């Protein structure tokens, strides 16, 4: 299978005054077309930074990122925005819908940036919302929808312009376990029926195992597996987060 | 695309509710003030122009240069005389030249003393008609003065309706002017201007005797025979008068003005006053612009997450910039529309007050399409200019930073 995403020796360094923080330290990662990959690691392992790089939201300090064979590490703002809109669909932990717009308008927004006509946009948005089984909720604003429904609107938005890759950043993080697992099932189904490439970032082992393959990240690098200490650390973090949510 | 930007801007403005209204307040006040002031200034100019139009383009007025205020011919260094009038009448291009004497007088009505002005009526029929024409004098009740009338006068409309002399005067009433009794034989039509409605007309010969004023004229009005040769006629009059009065060129102690020149000088004064007042009103527009800028900076901060999301799903810097730019332009434009409506209201209200309280039809608000379109455009520009910096800030936001809470 062809690689759709390739990260080669990617470094991301943040300049914090006198200190330099390396979020990524020579990260190498390959995602094959049609693959469902989970990136797993504890907080601070660099998984969100890696995700931003793949999603063309950020450029590496050094190294190269290839998306569908094209090096995006040296592209300008407008080109990156174009690629984000065309090739990538984002799903965020906190849904990130625009609260002033209806579900349909939210789904139409990325299509607007692609200069599609209004009728085309409406048709595609309606299709996408029907696919996530929200055909009857098109004119509701996010505040009128449950968490699971909001995340499905976000999925519809990510799917609306049939992107090459779906990037999901902790897609179940803000949902209860039942709703979360139904969202995961949906992503799984999407992958199986349509062959959509999905890259999902999570710190939850159970969630990660829904994917075809897991890439473990630690200290800004891919490791073969997480050692016991790290696994424990993740478990403690998960428990703390659950406590905080409760 | 533009329509989508507008939709987003509209949603954002309506969502802010009362805060949007407060933001637009500065623009309301500024535009309303500018529109009402300019419209009243333009109305005043129009009214003056209309008054001059009555006089016609063929009119040339000659006056001695003044050394003080008051009506024409008063307080002058070297008054015009009947000799001057005769010289002017002989100038080529002069159809009719008529002199008018205007003097202050004391009037006694019911044992009360009042001060007013008396204007003379020429004996010659053509000259009389010409003076009546340029003085905008028409008879409403009674009759005009005949050249043989001795103790007869005609009076301005204010003396008939406004009790200017303590009571309303009617045809047949007698009033005492400088110790002599005069009978009212005519009442002038109301014209809405003090210089017409407050005048008392008397035959020139009678006046000269009464006021012991054998030769002087306050003003000489010329009807030119050819309006295409106004400048030449004016020059010939100047030359003839210089010779008659023994004056060198440039040392004239009189002025010769066509009605176009007089209108221009009054218009210029009105323009300056209007511009000055509008400039002061425009300060409020500037403050309004700063208000919009402040609101837009807040809006950018409030919607930082939205900006991040939009960038993540393919929004370019240009898209984000346009969204905020149009929103602030929209704030300015909406403020402008309401300001214009308010301005029209204020203008019409002042006009109403002017008509009712002052009885003057001079204060008319005139709203030209240029003024309204200009005000609309200007309010949009103020809004858009105020939004440029905040919109640039929003556009340049790093998507990763914007998405981070």
Interface residues (C-beta under 8 A of the other chain):
Chain A: X52 X55 X57 X58 X77 X78 X81 X82 X84 X85 X86 X89 X90 X92 X96 X97 X98 X100 X101 X109 X110 X112 X113 X114 X115 X118 X157
Chain B: X1 X3 X4 X11 X12 X15 X305 X306 X308 X309 X310 X311 X312 X313 X314 X315 X316 X317 X318 X319 X398 X399 X400 X403
